[in-house]
Amino acid sequence: MSRVHDALRRAEQMLDSTEHLKPKAETGALVVAEDNLPEPGAIIRTPDTRPIDVDWRTLLGRCKSIQYNPAPETHLIDLDRPHQVPAEEFRSLRTRLNHLQSQHHLRSLVCTSTSPAEGKTFTATNLAVAQAQLETPVLLADLDLRRPTVHHLLQCERTPGFTDFVLGERPLEECIRKVEPLNLYFLPAGNPVKNPLEILNLRQVKNALDNFRRIFNWIVLDTPPLLFSADANLLATMTDGTIIVVRIGSTTYDNIIRAMQTLCENNVVGIVANGARAGELYSKYTYYYSKPADGDIDEHALLTDGAEDEGEAIEDDRDQEVDIDD
């Protein structure tokens, strides 16, 4: 019997000596092996479903203002020359879309293309500028998180922007800019992220797009091309319509069909043809502006002054747009 007691004592002593090696489960601490630690400087973005507090009623009045000062080589609408052909073409597209809006629930648009360098960013920006010349507020959002360029066209900062807002790092009023003197609001892409599609899948993105409809008459989203990422396809499921930009002499019919087949929801409202020669389009306006009445301004001269510029844009699948890359 004494040998049994001796064995029990030795067992208790062995347990006491290894007690400090037990994990402290009650503390909830998580021990990470050194070889699993992230590299220094790496930013790990994890999905966060916590709601973001935004006072939507007073948002527009709290946004920072910038001036509409587009880079000359971008061929954006010139507010000082409203009768240029590009502006007229975008106003025609604006009229068609506003008519559709009066008949259908159409407020948010994805502006995309089949491939890069087909003019989607040019179209999205000019369409938003044309809409913003009316009385109702318009939002232009750069959601091409892989290759954002709208901030270059408008010559403003990229950050803070969309990614900073949805990740809860900056309030929305610091991310949106009011573009004076237009009724235009611009949301740039924000800081770069390594996982754009995962960011767009966050619940905050859908909630933000739904709330934008409460305060903006139009929401125009510039997105990556359909055949090169799933971003535009995902955003198309959250919006009311999709505009596909194609380039004359470059985009193939097969690519258009493939791009439309990638859409989970076929809500395409029109196709914009880009890359027409300026001479083919200026002839449309020659008759109307060529014979000014006595005392009237020679608006035809205003058109011909810019005839050397590459300019033009859109409408459905018939009219054409300016020859410019994204």
C-alpha positions, 0 to 999 in steps of 0.5 A: 500500500505504501508503494501506491501512496508513493506513486500517487505523490510522484504523479502529483509532483509531476503535475505541479511541475508542468502547471505553468505550461498549460494554456490560460483558456480563461484569459481568452488570449490568442497565441500566434506563432512567429512564422504566421505573423504578417510582414511589417507594414502589411495592411490586413483588411477584414470584413466589418459588418458594423453599421456606419453612422451617417447623418444623411439629412445634413450630409450635403451641407457638410461636404468640402467644396472644390472648383470644377477645373478639369485638365485640358487634355481630358476633353470634359465639358467646358462650362464656358463653351456650352454649345460645343458638340461634346456638351450637346451630345451629353445633354442628349443622353441626359434627356434620354436618361431623364425620360427613362427615369420618369417611366422606371425606377432608375436612379443609380447607374454603373458605367463600364466597358468590355475592356480597358481604354474604351472611354468609360471614365470619360463617359461617366464623368461627362454624363455626371457633369451634364446631369449636375447642370440641372437643379438636382444633386448628382453623385459621381463615384470612382469605384474602379478601385483597381485603377482609379482615374476620375480624380486625375480628370478633375485634378483633385486628391484621391484620398480620403475617399470611398475605401476610407469611408466603408472601412470606417476610417473617415466620415463620409462628409470628409470623403465627398467633395462638392464640385463648384459651381455645379450641383455635382458631388464627387466621391474618389476611390480612396486609399488603395486596398489589396482586396477590392472585390471583398471591399465591395462585398461589404454590407456598408457598400450596399447600405451606402448606395441605398442611402445615396438614392435618398439625397441624389437624383442620379448616382453614376459609378465608374467601375472596372471593365466587365471582362477583366474583373467581377467588380462591375458585375457585382455593383450592377446587382446593387444599382438600377441600370448599366451603361456599357461603353464600346470603342469604334474600330476596337471593341468586337461584337463578341466582346460585347456579347460576352460582357453582357452575358457576364452580368448576373442581372441584365439591366443594361439601359444603353450602349455608348459608342466611343471613338467617332471622328469629330468631322462626322459629328460636327456636321449634325450641328452645322445647319442649326448654328450656321445662319445666325439672325441679325443681332444674334451671337454666331454660335457656329463660330463657337463650335468651329473654334473647337473643331480641332479638338477630339470631342463627342459622345454618346447615346444608346448604340447609335451616337458616338463619343470622344476619342480618349482613353480611360 
